[in-house]
Amino acid sequence: MHITFVTGSYRPNQDGVADYLINLRSHLASRGMTSTVLTTHDSADAIADPTVQGALTYWTLPQLLPLVRQILNTSTDILHIQHAAGSYRFERPVFLLPFLLRLAGYRRPIVTTAHEYGWWEWQPRWLPAQPLERLKEWGQKHTWWDREDGFLLTGSDAIITTNENITRIMQERLPKLRDRMSTIPIAANLTVVAIHKQAARRQLRQDCRWPETAQVITFFGFLHPIKGIEPLIQGFQQVNKRYPQARLLLIGGVETLALQGEDARQYWSKIQTQIRELNLTQSVHCTGYLEAKQASCYLSGSDLGVLPFNPGISLKSGSLLTMLAHQLPTIATCTHETDTVLTDKRVIAPISPRNSSAIAAKISTLLDHPDERQRLAEAGLNFVQSFTWDSITTQHQNIYQQLVDQ
C-alpha cells in the first residue's frame, strides 16, 4: 500500500507536526507501507529526500491548482492530509483541497488528521457576522462544510484527531460524520536513549558546568511566548533563592513556523535579557535546538520537568509525553480545557497558568518531597505506556485498509 501525505511543512526542527509525520512514515515503512510527502518547495529542498516533493511555494489559493494536478498524477492508494494551522502559515485555502480534488475527478480515499481544532473560526471583517453565522450553520447542517475547516473534514472519507476534546467538538458540529472519526493520540516525540540515570546526570551537569549536587528543573520544547517561559524564569528566581543548588534547563530552539526570523531572534534576546536582569546567568542554561540523543540524555539526567503552557497542557503535547516517558516528574499548567485524565489519574503536578508564584511553590514542594517525585515518575511512566508508535501505526493501518477495501 502506498500513502501520499500532504503537509504544510516538513521541517521537524521547526514544526511538531512534521516530526510526528516523520515518525509515522518510519513506522509505516517498517510494515511494508511506502509513502510520499507533498509539501512546499522550500521544505522539500531543505530535507533533500526524493520521497518528499515540493508542490507549491505558498499555501495560497492560486497555488492549490498545481498541487491538485500533482495529486491527480500521483499513483497512490490513500491521500492523507495532515493539518495544523501553523504548519500552513495560518493560510486557509487548504480547506478547499478535497472539494477541488473531487471536482477534478479524484476518486481515491482522502483521510485528514486534525492536530488541532475548535479555536480558529473564519471571521472576515468584510462579511457581516449574522449572515456569516447563518452560512456556517447551514453548511454544517447539510454536512457540506464546517465552520472552522471548510471542506477539509466533510470532504474526507476518514477523520483522525489527536485527542478526545477535539473529537467531541467535531461530533457536536458534524454529528452525521461521527462514524468517520477516530481518535488516535500521539506518542512521545523523542525516543528514550538507553543510558544509566547516574551517567546521564553526570553528563548533563558537566556539559552545563554545574555542580554534581545541582537539582535540575527542565523545560523541553520550542521556546515561544505561549509556553510560559517568562513566568517560569521569574518563578525559578524565587526557587533559586531558597535552593542555591537549583538549576533551570531550557531545552529547545526558538525558530519555528510560528516564530520566525527577526521575531524569533527578538524573543531569544528577550529571554536572555530576563535571565541577566534576574542575576540567573549561572543558574539557567538555554541549549537551543538539540539532536534527539542529547536531548534524551539531558531529560534522563534531570530531576523535575516543568511545562507552564499558557493555554494549559493536553495529551496532544509531545513534550509532555516525552517527559513522562523519561520518568521525569512533571509540573504542568491546567485550565478548564486541560485533559482531565491527567489530573484525575494524578499523572502531573498541576499549576495555574501565567503564575510565577505557583510555579515556584510547586517546584519547592516537589524538591522537598522526593517520595512524591518518585510517585509522579512512576505514574507518568505507567500512563505513557499506552501512547506508543506501534499502537498509532496499527490504528492508521486499519483505517487505510478499511478504506481501500470499500
C-alpha positions in Angstrom: 0.0 0.0 0.0 1.2 3.5 -0.8 0.2 6.6 1.1 0.6 10.2 -0.2 0.8 12.7 2.6 0.0 16.4 2.2 1.5 18.6 4.9 2.1 22.4 5.4 5.8 22.0 6.0 8.3 19.2 6.6 10.9 20.7 8.9 11.0 18.7 12.1 13.3 21.2 13.8 10.7 23.9 13.4 7.3 22.0 13.3 5.9 19.4 15.7 3.5 18.1 13.0 6.5 17.4 10.7 8.3 15.5 13.4 5.1 13.5 14.0 4.8 12.7 10.3 8.4 11.5 10.1 7.8 9.1 12.9 4.6 7.8 11.4 6.1 7.3 8.0 9.0 5.4 9.5 6.8 3.0 11.4 4.5 2.5 8.4 7.6 1.7 6.3 8.6 -1.0 8.9 5.3 -2.7 8.0 5.9 -2.5 4.3 3.8 0.6 3.6 5.5 3.2 1.4 4.8 6.9 1.4 5.4 10.2 -0.4 5.1 13.7 1.0 3.8 16.7 -0.9 4.7 20.0 0.7 6.2 23.4 0.0 9.3 23.7 -2.3 11.5 25.1 0.5 10.6 22.2 2.8 11.4 19.7 0.1 14.7 21.4 -0.7 15.7 21.5 2.9 15.1 17.8 3.6 16.7 16.6 0.4 14.7 13.3 0.3 13.3 12.0 -3.0 10.2 10.9 -1.3 9.5 14.4 -0.2 8.3 16.6 -3.1 7.7 20.3 -3.4 4.3 21.1 -5.0 3.8 24.8 -4.2 5.6 27.8 -2.8 2.9 29.3 -0.6 -0.4 27.9 0.7 -2.4 30.5 -1.3 -5.5 29.7 -3.5 -3.8 30.1 -6.9 -1.1 27.6 -5.9 -3.6 24.9 -4.9 -4.1 24.2 -8.6 -0.6 22.9 -9.2 -1.0 20.8 -6.1 -4.2 19.3 -7.3 -2.6 18.4 -10.7 0.3 16.8 -8.9 -2.0 14.7 -6.7 -4.0 13.6 -9.7 -0.8 12.5 -11.4 0.4 10.6 -8.3 -0.2 6.9 -8.2 -1.3 6.2 -4.6 -3.9 4.2 -2.6 -4.6 6.9 0.0 -4.3 10.6 0.2 -3.7 11.7 3.8 -3.8 15.4 4.7 -2.0 16.5 8.0 -3.5 19.8 9.3 -2.5 22.2 11.9 -2.9 25.9 11.3 0.7 26.9 12.0 2.1 24.4 9.6 0.2 26.1 6.7 1.3 29.6 7.9 -2.3 30.2 9.0 -3.5 30.1 5.4 -7.0 28.7 4.8 -7.1 27.7 1.1 -6.1 24.1 2.0 -9.6 23.8 3.4 -10.8 23.7 -0.3 -8.4 20.9 -1.3 -10.9 17.9 -1.0 -13.6 19.9 -2.8 -11.2 20.8 -5.7 -9.9 17.3 -6.0 -13.4 15.8 -6.2 -14.4 18.4 -8.7 -11.4 17.4 -10.8 -12.5 13.7 -10.7 -10.3 12.4 -7.9 -11.9 9.2 -6.5 -9.3 7.7 -4.2 -9.9 7.8 -0.4 -9.0 11.0 1.5 -8.0 11.0 5.1 -7.5 14.1 7.2 -5.7 14.3 10.6 -6.7 17.4 12.6 -3.9 18.1 15.0 -5.9 21.0 16.5 -9.4 22.1 16.2 -12.0 24.3 18.0 -10.3 27.6 18.2 -9.8 29.1 14.7 -13.0 30.0 13.0 -13.2 32.1 9.8 -14.3 35.6 10.8 -13.6 38.0 7.8 -14.2 41.7 8.6 -15.8 42.3 5.3 -18.7 39.9 5.9 -21.3 40.8 8.4 -21.4 38.5 11.4 -25.1 37.4 11.2 -25.1 36.3 7.5 -21.8 34.5 8.1 -23.1 32.6 11.1 -26.2 31.5 9.1 -23.9 30.3 6.3 -21.8 28.4 8.7 -24.8 26.7 10.4 -26.4 25.9 7.0 -23.2 24.2 5.8 -22.8 22.2 8.9 -26.5 21.1 9.0 -26.2 19.8 5.4 -22.6 18.4 6.0 -21.3 20.5 3.2 -18.6 22.2 5.3 -17.9 23.1 8.9 -17.5 26.4 10.5 -13.7 26.0 11.0 -12.1 23.8 8.4 -14.3 24.4 5.4 -14.4 21.3 3.2 -11.4 19.6 4.8 -13.4 17.4 7.1 -16.6 17.0 5.2 -14.7 16.1 2.1 -12.7 13.3 3.8 -13.6 9.6 4.0 -11.9 9.3 7.4 -11.1 11.9 10.0 -8.4 11.4 12.7 -8.0 13.6 15.7 -5.2 13.5 18.3 -7.3 13.9 21.4 -10.8 13.4 22.7 -11.5 17.1 23.2 -11.1 17.7 19.5 -13.3 14.7 18.7 -16.1 15.9 21.0 -16.2 19.3 19.3 -16.3 17.8 15.9 -19.0 15.4 16.8 -21.2 18.2 18.1 -20.7 20.2 14.9 -20.9 17.4 12.4 -23.0 14.6 14.0 -23.6 12.9 10.7 -19.8 12.3 10.3 -19.3 10.5 13.7 -18.7 7.2 12.0 -15.8 8.7 10.1 -14.0 10.0 13.2 -11.2 8.2 15.1 -9.1 9.4 18.0 -5.5 8.3 17.8 -3.4 10.0 20.5 0.1 11.0 19.6 3.2 9.4 21.2 6.3 10.8 22.8 8.2 12.8 20.1 11.6 11.6 21.4 12.8 8.1 21.8 14.3 7.3 25.3 18.0 6.7 24.8 19.3 3.7 26.8 21.6 5.3 29.4 22.0 4.8 33.1 20.4 7.7 35.0 23.6 8.4 37.1 25.6 8.6 33.9 23.0 11.0 32.4 23.1 13.1 35.5 26.9 13.4 35.4 26.9 14.2 31.7 24.3 17.0 32.0 26.0 18.7 34.9 29.4 18.5 33.2 28.1 20.0 30.0 26.4 22.9 31.8 29.3 23.3 34.2 27.1 22.8 37.2 28.0 21.1 40.4 27.2 17.4 40.8 24.7 18.2 43.5 22.7 20.5 41.3 18.9 19.9 41.3 17.9 20.4 37.6 14.4 21.6 36.7 13.9 21.2 32.9 11.6 22.6 30.2 11.5 20.7 26.9 10.0 22.0 23.7 10.2 25.0 21.3 10.5 28.3 23.2 7.5 30.5 22.4 5.6 33.3 24.3 2.6 31.0 24.8 4.8 28.3 26.5 5.0 30.4 29.7 8.8 30.7 29.6 8.9 34.1 31.2 6.8 33.3 34.3 8.9 30.1 34.6 12.1 32.1 34.8 10.5 34.5 37.2 9.3 31.7 39.4 12.6 29.9 39.2 14.3 33.0 40.7 12.2 32.5 43.8 13.2 28.9 43.9 16.9 29.7 43.4 16.9 32.0 46.5 15.8 29.1 48.7 17.6 26.3 46.9 21.0 27.7 45.8 21.8 24.3 44.1 18.7 24.5 41.9 19.3 25.0 38.2 16.9 25.6 35.3 17.5 24.0 31.9 15.6 25.2 28.8 15.9 22.5 26.1 14.7 23.7 22.7 15.1 26.2 19.9 13.1 29.4 19.2 12.9 29.3 15.4 9.6 27.7 14.4 6.9 28.2 11.8 5.0 30.2 14.4 8.0 32.4 15.3 10.5 33.1 12.6 13.4 35.3 11.6 13.6 38.6 13.4 10.7 37.7 15.7 12.5 34.6 16.8 15.7 36.4 17.4 14.0 39.1 19.4 12.2 36.6 21.6 15.5 34.7 22.2 17.1 38.1 23.1 14.2 38.9 25.5 14.7 35.6 27.3 18.4 36.1 27.7 17.9 39.7 28.9 15.4 38.5 31.5 17.9 35.9 32.7 20.6 38.5 33.1 18.4 41.0 34.8 17.4 38.4 37.4 21.0 37.5 38.0 20.4 33.9 36.9 23.2 33.6 34.2 25.0 30.9 36.3 21.8 29.1 37.2 19.8 29.0 33.9 21.1 27.3 30.7 19.4 27.6 27.3 20.5 24.8 24.9 18.9 25.9 21.7 17.8 23.1 19.4 19.3 19.8 20.3 19.6 16.5 18.4 17.4 13.8 19.8 20.0 11.7 21.5 21.5 14.5 23.5 18.0 15.9 24.4 17.0 12.4 25.7 20.2 12.2 27.8 19.5 15.6 29.4 16.0 14.7 30.2 17.1 11.4 31.8 19.6 13.5 33.9 17.1 16.0 35.1 15.2 16.0 38.4 11.9 17.8 37.5 10.1 18.7 34.4 8.0 21.9 34.0 5.6 22.8 31.2 3.9 26.0 32.1 1.9 26.5 28.9 -0.4 29.5 28.9 -3.3 27.5 27.3 -2.8 24.6 29.7 -1.4 21.1 29.0 -3.1 18.5 26.9 -2.5 15.0 25.5 -1.5 16.5 22.2 1.7 17.7 23.8 4.6 15.6 22.6 6.8 17.4 25.1 4.6 16.1 28.0 4.6 12.6 26.7 8.3 12.7 26.2 8.9 13.9 29.8 6.7 11.1 31.2 8.5 8.5 29.0 11.7 9.7 30.6 10.3 9.1 34.1 10.5 12.8 34.8 8.1 14.0 37.5 6.3 16.8 35.7 4.7 20.1 36.7 2.2 21.4 34.1 -0.5 24.1 33.8 -4.1 23.1 34.0 -7.2 25.0 32.7 -10.8 24.1 32.2 -9.8 22.7 28.8 -7.0 20.6 30.1 -7.4 16.8 29.6 -9.0 15.8 32.9 -7.4 12.4 32.7 -4.1 13.9 33.5 -5.3 15.3 36.8 -7.8 12.6 37.6 -5.0 10.0 37.4 -2.6 12.3 39.2 -0.1 11.9 36.4 1.1 15.5 36.6 1.6 18.1 39.4 -0.9 20.8 38.3 -0.5 24.6 38.5 -2.4 27.5 37.2 -1.1 29.3 34.1 0.8 32.6 34.0 1.6 32.4 37.7 5.2 32.6 38.6 4.5 32.2 42.4 2.5 29.0 41.7 5.4 27.6 39.7 7.9 28.5 42.5 5.7 26.9 45.1 5.1 23.7 43.2 8.8 23.3 42.4 9.7 23.9 46.0 7.2 21.4 47.3 8.5 18.7 45.0 12.1 19.4 45.8 11.2 19.0 49.5 9.3 15.7 48.9 11.3 13.0 47.0 8.6 10.4 47.6 6.1 12.5 45.7 8.6 12.9 42.9 9.1 9.2 42.7 5.3 8.6 42.7 4.8 11.1 39.8 7.7 9.5 37.9 6.1 6.0 38.2 2.6 7.2 37.5 3.8 9.1 34.4 5.7 6.1 33.0 2.8 3.8 33.5 0.4 6.2 31.9 2.5 6.8 28.8 2.8 3.1 28.0 -0.4 3.2 26.1 0.8 6.0 23.9 3.1 4.1 21.6 4.0 4.3 17.9 3.2 0.6 17.4 -0.4 1.4 18.5 -0.6 4.5 16.4 0.7 2.7 13.3 -1.7 -0.2 13.8 -4.7 2.1 14.0 -3.6 4.0 10.9 -3.1 0.7 9.0 -6.6 -0.4 10.0 -8.2 2.8 8.7 -6.3 2.7 5.5 -7.2 -1.0 4.9 -10.9 -0.4 5.6 -11.0 2.5 3.0 -9.2 0.5 0.3 -11.5 -2.5 0.9 -14.6 -0.4 0.4 
